[in-house]
């Protein structure tokens, strides 16, 4: 049975949503794609978002409903979803039916996975985890593991420590020790989800992730970090050689020092709170800690890999991204949207295969994407050795 042929890209991009993570990546696609449409709550608000991004006249504003999008969708178009994760399901179903490609920056959900066989059979690319975290963190991890493999050897028995911590924080620390860069309800619900990771060579689960918070130093600056979601599947996804045994393997969230103490009242309400209470709490936090035009955010992503074999030979490497937003664009929007645009351009070139892809499936793709991001103003450093 032959693999399904990729539906030829049409050159049209539909960007769905203009929230906090929509930034200059949309402008990059306006320079690449034949046609770009920005879909938002109303056509007026879509037009206002384009004007704020300096893209008035370069993309077409549209009022979003799934029915309206479906009516304009053509085979080979690319749909970029900036909606919350539950919104991806309907969009992907419309893409499968219309034989249009799909891209988002979110983790792969079960609802998306369920549609991958149909998407593959339809000849469409489904790109996920192509933002900051997940996204750039994947690129860093693949690059480090490939470099270590070349030095230590994939067949050499070794112990490994990999930590990947990312956070969006206020550039100027505030009493709350945080700045909302995505929906408060999403932040709270992430904290309600247990975290699984590897510590001291054993799988560990933190039912309340914040209770596993610890101090973490980055270039002499003190932060606080805690595990997030399920890190264990990424041992395989990152291609860690079977001969290498992870002593520590954790993907987590980074916060300013003092965050744990500042958020104690929030944690008290999270314990035992039902969905309605969490919704009310999210609304209250958004009102008490609003993001204003004068605020500047900061993104810190630190991925570190240490490998030591039985003879005592060791290898270490670290990627660090530390970026502040400016008056034109938040650091979060720049990192998420620029990475997503790199992936969409790959779809437009026809270089992603039908079916599911993530930001980095191979070390080669990771290096290619990192080179493109570096050329587009996403600054990061690689440090090898102690």
C-alpha positions as CSV (number, residue, x, y, z in Angstrom):
1,X,0.0,0.0,0.0
2,X,1.5,3.3,-1.0
3,X,1.6,6.3,1.2
4,X,-1.0,8.9,0.5
5,X,0.1,11.9,-1.6
6,X,0.3,15.3,0.0
7,X,-2.4,17.7,-1.1
8,X,-0.5,20.4,-3.0
9,X,-0.4,23.6,-0.9
10,X,-2.7,26.3,-2.3
11,X,-0.7,29.3,-0.9
12,X,-3.6,30.5,1.2
13,X,-3.3,30.7,5.0
14,X,-6.3,31.1,7.4
15,X,-5.0,32.4,10.8
16,X,-7.7,31.8,13.4
17,X,-7.6,34.0,16.5
18,X,-5.8,37.2,17.4
19,X,-5.1,36.7,21.1
20,X,-2.0,37.3,23.2
21,X,0.2,34.9,21.2
22,X,-0.5,36.3,17.8
23,X,2.5,38.4,16.7
24,X,5.0,39.0,14.0
25,X,4.8,35.4,12.8
26,X,1.6,36.5,11.1
27,X,3.5,39.2,9.3
28,X,6.1,36.7,8.2
29,X,3.4,34.7,6.6
30,X,2.1,37.7,4.8
31,X,5.5,38.0,3.2
32,X,5.4,34.3,2.2
33,X,1.9,33.2,1.4
34,X,-0.1,34.2,-1.6
35,X,-3.1,35.1,0.6
36,X,-3.6,35.5,4.3
37,X,-6.9,35.8,6.1
38,X,-7.2,36.7,9.8
39,X,-10.3,35.3,11.5
40,X,-11.4,36.9,14.8
41,X,-14.6,37.4,16.8
42,X,-15.8,40.1,14.4
43,X,-14.5,41.5,11.2
44,X,-14.0,44.8,12.9
45,X,-11.9,43.3,15.6
46,X,-9.9,41.3,13.1
47,X,-9.2,44.6,11.2
48,X,-8.2,46.3,14.4
49,X,-5.8,43.5,15.2
50,X,-4.2,43.7,11.8
51,X,-3.8,47.5,12.2
52,X,-2.1,47.0,15.6
53,X,0.3,44.5,14.0
54,X,1.0,46.9,11.1
55,X,-0.6,44.5,8.6
56,X,-3.7,46.5,7.5
57,X,-4.2,45.8,3.8
58,X,-1.8,42.8,3.8
59,X,-4.3,40.3,5.2
60,X,-8.0,40.0,4.9
61,X,-10.1,40.4,8.1
62,X,-12.9,37.9,8.7
63,X,-15.5,37.2,11.4
64,X,-14.9,33.7,12.6
65,X,-17.4,31.0,12.9
66,X,-16.6,27.4,11.9
67,X,-19.3,27.5,9.3
68,X,-18.0,30.7,7.8
69,X,-14.4,29.3,7.7
70,X,-15.6,26.1,6.1
71,X,-17.4,28.0,3.4
72,X,-14.1,29.6,2.3
73,X,-11.8,26.6,2.8
74,X,-10.2,25.1,-0.3
75,X,-8.0,22.0,-0.7
76,X,-4.4,22.8,0.1
77,X,-5.2,25.8,2.3
78,X,-3.5,26.0,5.7
79,X,-5.5,26.6,8.8
80,X,-3.5,28.0,11.7
81,X,-5.4,27.6,15.0
82,X,-4.6,30.1,17.8
83,X,-7.8,29.0,19.7
84,X,-7.6,27.2,23.1
85,X,-6.9,23.5,22.7
86,X,-10.6,22.4,22.8
87,X,-11.2,24.5,19.7
88,X,-8.7,22.5,17.6
89,X,-11.0,19.5,17.3
90,X,-13.7,21.1,15.1
91,X,-11.1,23.0,13.1
92,X,-9.2,19.8,12.3
93,X,-12.4,18.0,11.3
94,X,-13.2,20.8,8.9
95,X,-9.6,20.5,7.5
96,X,-10.0,16.8,7.0
97,X,-13.3,17.2,5.2
98,X,-12.0,20.1,3.1
99,X,-8.5,18.5,2.5
100,X,-6.8,21.6,4.1
101,X,-3.6,21.4,6.2
102,X,-3.7,22.2,9.9
103,X,-1.2,23.9,12.3
104,X,-1.2,24.9,16.0
105,X,1.2,25.5,18.8
106,X,-0.6,23.3,21.4
107,X,0.3,19.9,22.7
108,X,-1.3,16.9,20.9
109,X,-4.6,16.1,22.5
110,X,-6.4,12.7,22.3
111,X,-9.1,14.4,20.2
112,X,-6.5,15.5,17.7
113,X,-4.8,12.1,17.7
114,X,-8.2,10.4,17.0
115,X,-8.4,12.4,13.7
116,X,-4.8,11.8,12.5
117,X,-5.5,8.6,10.6
118,X,-8.3,10.3,8.6
119,X,-6.0,13.3,8.1
120,X,-3.2,11.1,6.8
121,X,-5.5,9.3,4.4
122,X,-6.8,12.7,3.2
123,X,-3.2,13.8,2.4
124,X,-3.0,16.7,4.8
125,X,-0.3,17.8,7.2
126,X,-1.1,18.2,10.8
127,X,1.5,20.3,12.6
128,X,1.4,20.6,16.4
129,X,3.6,21.6,19.3
130,X,5.2,24.4,17.2
131,X,5.4,27.3,19.5
132,X,7.6,28.2,22.5
133,X,6.8,25.5,25.0
134,X,6.0,23.2,23.4
135,X,8.0,24.0,20.3
136,X,11.4,25.8,20.8
137,X,12.0,23.6,23.9
138,X,11.7,20.5,21.6
139,X,14.2,22.0,19.2
140,X,16.7,22.6,21.9
141,X,16.4,19.1,23.4
142,X,16.8,17.4,20.0
143,X,19.9,19.5,19.3
144,X,21.5,18.8,22.6
145,X,20.8,15.0,22.5
146,X,22.2,14.8,19.0
147,X,25.4,16.6,20.0
148,X,25.8,14.4,23.1
149,X,25.2,11.3,21.0
150,X,28.0,12.2,18.7
151,X,30.5,12.6,21.6
152,X,29.4,9.8,24.0
153,X,28.0,7.3,21.5
154,X,24.5,6.0,21.3
155,X,25.6,2.5,22.4
156,X,27.6,3.6,25.4
157,X,25.9,3.0,28.8
158,X,25.4,6.3,30.4
159,X,23.3,8.2,33.0
160,X,21.4,11.3,31.8
161,X,20.0,14.4,33.4
162,X,17.7,16.6,31.2
163,X,15.8,19.6,32.5
164,X,13.7,21.9,30.4
165,X,12.1,24.8,32.2
166,X,10.1,27.6,30.5
167,X,8.1,30.6,31.7
168,X,6.6,33.9,30.8
169,X,7.1,36.4,33.6
170,X,6.9,40.1,34.1
171,X,10.0,41.9,32.9
172,X,9.8,44.1,36.0
173,X,8.9,41.9,39.0
174,X,5.6,42.7,40.7
175,X,4.1,41.6,44.0
176,X,2.1,38.8,42.3
177,X,5.4,37.5,40.7
178,X,3.5,36.8,37.5
179,X,2.1,38.3,34.3
180,X,-0.7,36.5,32.5
181,X,0.4,35.7,29.0
182,X,-2.4,33.4,28.3
183,X,-5.9,32.8,29.6
184,X,-6.0,32.7,33.5
185,X,-8.3,29.7,33.4
186,X,-5.7,27.8,31.4
187,X,-3.0,28.7,33.9
188,X,-5.1,27.5,36.8
189,X,-6.2,24.3,35.1
190,X,-2.6,23.4,34.3
191,X,-1.8,23.7,38.0
192,X,-4.7,21.3,38.8
193,X,-3.2,18.6,36.5
194,X,-0.8,16.1,38.1
195,X,2.8,16.1,36.8
196,X,4.8,12.9,36.0
197,X,8.6,13.1,35.7
198,X,11.8,11.1,36.5
199,X,13.8,11.9,39.6
200,X,16.6,9.9,41.1
201,X,16.1,7.3,38.3
202,X,12.4,6.6,39.2
203,X,9.1,7.9,37.8
204,X,7.5,10.4,40.2
205,X,4.1,12.0,40.2
206,X,3.2,15.3,41.8
207,X,-0.5,15.4,42.3
208,X,-0.2,19.2,43.0
209,X,2.6,20.4,40.8
210,X,3.3,23.5,42.9
211,X,4.1,21.3,45.9
212,X,7.2,20.1,43.9
213,X,8.5,23.7,43.4
214,X,12.2,24.1,44.0
215,X,14.8,26.8,43.5
216,X,16.6,26.9,40.1
217,X,19.5,29.2,39.1
218,X,19.9,30.5,35.6
219,X,23.1,32.5,34.9
220,X,23.3,33.5,38.6
221,X,19.6,34.6,38.8
222,X,17.3,32.7,41.2
223,X,14.0,31.4,39.9
224,X,11.5,28.8,41.1
225,X,10.5,25.8,38.9
226,X,8.0,23.0,39.1
227,X,7.2,19.9,36.9
228,X,4.4,20.3,34.3
229,X,2.2,17.7,32.6
230,X,3.8,14.3,31.7
231,X,7.5,14.4,31.0
232,X,8.0,10.6,30.6
233,X,6.8,10.2,27.0
234,X,9.4,12.7,25.8
235,X,12.2,10.3,26.7
236,X,11.1,8.4,23.5
237,X,10.0,11.5,21.6
238,X,13.4,13.1,22.0
239,X,15.1,9.9,20.8
240,X,17.1,9.3,24.0
241,X,19.3,6.2,23.2
242,X,18.1,3.1,25.0
243,X,21.6,2.6,26.5
244,X,21.2,6.0,28.3
245,X,19.3,5.8,31.5
246,X,17.6,9.0,32.7
247,X,18.4,9.9,36.3
248,X,16.5,13.1,36.0
249,X,14.1,14.0,33.2
250,X,11.7,16.8,33.8
251,X,9.9,19.4,31.6
252,X,8.5,22.1,33.8
253,X,7.5,25.7,34.3
254,X,9.7,28.6,35.5
255,X,8.6,31.4,37.7
256,X,10.2,34.4,39.4
257,X,11.6,33.8,42.9
258,X,8.9,34.4,45.5
259,X,6.1,33.1,43.2
260,X,5.3,30.1,45.5
261,X,4.7,32.4,48.5
262,X,2.8,35.1,46.5
263,X,0.4,32.5,45.1
264,X,-0.4,30.7,48.4
265,X,-3.9,32.2,48.5
266,X,-4.5,30.9,44.9
267,X,-3.3,27.4,45.8
268,X,-5.7,27.3,48.8
269,X,-8.6,27.9,46.5
270,X,-7.3,25.4,43.9
271,X,-7.4,22.6,46.5
272,X,-10.8,21.2,46.5
273,X,-12.2,23.8,44.2
274,X,-14.7,22.8,41.5
275,X,-14.9,24.0,37.9
276,X,-17.2,26.8,38.8
277,X,-15.0,28.1,41.5
278,X,-11.9,28.0,39.2
279,X,-13.8,29.9,36.6
280,X,-14.7,32.6,39.1
281,X,-11.1,32.6,40.4
282,X,-9.7,33.1,36.9
283,X,-12.1,36.0,36.3
284,X,-11.1,37.6,39.6
285,X,-7.3,37.2,39.0
286,X,-7.7,38.7,35.5
287,X,-9.4,41.7,37.0
288,X,-6.9,42.2,39.9
289,X,-3.8,41.6,37.8
290,X,-4.6,43.0,34.3
291,X,-2.1,43.2,31.5
292,X,-1.7,46.8,30.3
293,X,-0.1,48.3,27.2
294,X,2.7,49.6,29.5
295,X,3.6,46.1,30.8
296,X,6.6,44.3,29.3
297,X,6.9,40.5,29.5
298,X,10.0,38.3,29.7
299,X,10.4,34.8,28.4
300,X,13.0,32.5,29.9
301,X,13.6,29.0,28.5
302,X,16.5,27.0,29.8
303,X,17.2,23.4,28.5
304,X,20.1,21.5,30.0
305,X,21.5,18.1,29.3
306,X,24.2,16.3,31.2
307,X,25.5,12.8,30.2
308,X,28.0,10.7,32.1
309,X,29.2,7.2,31.1
310,X,30.6,4.4,33.4
311,X,34.2,5.5,32.9
312,X,33.5,8.9,34.3
313,X,33.5,10.7,30.9
314,X,30.9,13.4,30.7
315,X,29.2,15.8,28.3
316,X,27.1,18.8,29.1
317,X,25.3,21.4,27.1
318,X,22.7,24.1,27.6
319,X,20.4,26.3,25.5
320,X,19.2,29.5,27.0
321,X,16.5,31.9,25.5
322,X,16.0,35.0,27.6
323,X,14.0,37.7,25.8
324,X,12.0,40.8,26.8
325,X,9.0,42.2,24.9
326,X,8.8,45.7,23.6
327,X,6.2,48.3,22.6
328,X,5.6,46.5,19.3
329,X,5.2,42.9,20.5
330,X,5.4,40.8,23.6
331,X,8.2,38.3,23.9
332,X,5.6,35.5,24.2
333,X,3.9,36.5,21.0
334,X,7.2,36.7,19.1
335,X,8.4,33.3,20.2
336,X,5.1,31.5,19.6
337,X,4.1,33.1,16.4
338,X,7.5,33.1,14.8
339,X,8.0,29.4,15.5
340,X,4.6,28.6,14.2
341,X,5.3,30.6,11.0
342,X,8.4,28.5,10.4
343,X,6.3,25.4,10.5
344,X,3.6,26.9,8.2
345,X,6.2,27.9,5.7
346,X,7.3,24.3,5.6
347,X,3.7,23.2,4.9
348,X,3.5,25.9,2.1
349,X,6.7,24.4,0.6
350,X,5.2,21.0,0.7
351,X,8.1,19.6,2.9
352,X,5.9,18.2,5.7
353,X,4.4,14.8,5.0
354,X,0.7,13.9,5.4
355,X,-0.2,13.1,9.0
356,X,1.1,14.2,12.4
357,X,4.3,16.3,12.8
358,X,5.7,18.2,15.7
359,X,8.0,21.1,15.7
360,X,11.0,18.8,15.8
361,X,10.8,15.1,14.7
362,X,14.5,14.8,13.9
363,X,17.8,16.6,14.9
364,X,18.2,17.7,11.4
365,X,14.8,19.5,11.4
366,X,15.6,21.0,14.8
367,X,18.9,22.6,13.5
368,X,17.1,23.8,10.4
369,X,14.3,25.5,12.4
370,X,16.8,26.9,14.9
371,X,18.8,28.5,12.1
372,X,15.6,30.1,10.7
373,X,14.5,31.4,14.1
374,X,18.0,32.9,14.8
375,X,17.8,34.7,11.5
376,X,14.4,36.2,12.5
377,X,15.4,37.7,15.8
378,X,14.7,34.9,18.2
379,X,18.0,35.2,20.2
380,X,19.3,32.2,22.2
381,X,22.7,30.9,23.3
382,X,24.3,27.4,23.3
383,X,26.8,26.7,25.9
384,X,28.8,23.4,25.8
385,X,30.9,22.1,28.7
386,X,30.7,23.0,32.4
